[in-house]
Amino acid sequence: MSRKSDTCLGKKSGKPVTEYDSQSDAQEGADYATSTYGRALVPYRCDKCNLWHLSPANRQTPSKSCGYCTGSDGKPKESYGSAQDAHRRADILRQEQGASLQVYECEYGSGWHLTRSARR
C-alpha cells in the first residue's frame, strides 16, 4: 500500500514523497514507474520514518551505519561498501548541498566514510 508521507519531502520538489509499508510494495511501485514512465527507481528504507520510499537508481548509494565511527553529531557514520560508492555520494551531496566532502577508508575495516575535514 502506498500513500503520501506526512514527514518526508522530496529533495528537489519539497513535496511529500510516496511511502510504502514494505520493501515488496515499494518494489512494485518502482517496477510500475519503470514500465509506465521509463524511470529507473529503487526502493530504500528511510532513516527518518522507517518506511520505504523510492529513489532514482543513479542516486542510490547503499550504505550502513558503522559500528565503530561517529560523526561530530555523535551519531554513527554511514559506511559505504566501496570507495566508488562513497565518491558517488560525495558528488551527489556536492551538487545538492554544495558540501565539500572527502572520502576515506574506515580505520576499523568497516568500509568507506565521508568527512568535511581534510584527511591525511
C-alpha positions in Angstrom: 0.0 0.0 0.0 1.3 3.5 -0.8 0.4 7.0 0.4 2.0 10.4 0.6 4.2 10.9 3.6 3.4 13.3 6.5 7.1 13.6 7.4 9.4 13.1 4.4 9.7 15.5 1.5 11.4 15.2 -1.9 14.9 16.9 -2.0 14.2 18.7 -5.3 10.4 19.2 -5.2 9.9 19.8 -1.5 6.6 17.9 -1.8 5.7 14.8 0.3 7.1 11.6 -1.2 5.3 8.4 -1.5 5.8 5.9 1.3 5.3 2.2 1.3 4.8 -0.2 4.2 7.1 -2.9 2.9 10.0 -3.4 0.6 7.9 -5.6 -1.8 5.2 -2.8 -2.0 8.0 -0.3 -2.8 9.5 -2.6 -5.4 6.1 -2.9 -7.1 5.9 0.9 -7.2 9.4 1.1 -8.7 8.5 -1.5 -11.3 5.4 0.4 -12.2 7.3 3.7 -12.6 9.8 1.9 -14.8 7.3 0.3 -17.1 4.9 3.2 -17.2 7.2 6.2 -17.2 10.6 4.8 -18.1 12.1 6.0 -14.8 14.6 3.6 -13.1 13.7 3.8 -9.4 14.9 1.7 -6.5 13.3 1.2 -3.0 15.2 2.3 0.1 14.3 2.2 3.8 14.1 5.7 5.2 16.1 6.5 8.4 13.7 9.3 9.3 10.3 7.4 9.2 11.5 3.8 8.9 9.1 3.2 5.9 10.1 2.6 2.3 10.5 5.3 -0.4 11.8 5.3 -4.0 14.9 6.9 -5.3 16.3 7.4 -8.8 18.7 4.4 -9.4 21.6 6.7 -10.3 21.3 8.5 -6.9 21.3 5.3 -4.9 24.4 4.7 -2.9 23.8 1.8 -0.4 25.3 2.3 3.0 25.0 1.0 6.5 25.8 2.5 9.9 29.3 2.0 11.0 29.6 0.1 14.3 32.8 2.0 15.3 32.9 5.5 13.9 30.7 8.5 14.8 30.3 12.0 13.3 30.7 15.3 15.1 27.0 15.0 16.0 27.7 11.8 17.9 25.7 9.6 15.5 27.2 6.6 13.7 28.8 7.4 10.4 27.4 6.0 7.2 29.7 3.3 5.8 29.9 2.7 2.0 30.9 -0.7 0.6 33.4 0.8 -1.9 35.4 4.0 -2.5 33.4 4.4 -5.7 30.1 4.4 -3.8 31.4 6.9 -1.3 32.7 9.2 -4.1 29.3 9.0 -5.8 27.5 10.0 -2.6 30.0 12.9 -2.1 29.3 14.1 -5.6 25.6 14.0 -5.1 25.9 16.0 -1.8 28.2 18.4 -3.5 25.7 19.0 -6.3 22.6 19.2 -4.0 24.1 21.0 -1.0 27.4 22.4 -2.1 29.1 20.2 0.5 32.9 19.7 0.1 33.5 16.2 1.3 36.5 13.9 1.4 36.4 10.1 1.2 38.5 7.9 3.4 38.7 4.3 4.4 37.4 3.3 7.8 40.3 2.5 10.1 38.3 -0.4 11.5 37.7 -2.0 8.1 34.0 -1.1 8.0 34.0 0.4 4.5 34.4 4.0 3.4 33.3 7.2 5.1 32.8 10.9 4.2 34.1 13.8 6.1 34.1 17.6 5.8 37.6 17.7 7.4 40.8 17.4 5.4 42.3 13.9 5.9 46.0 12.9 5.9 
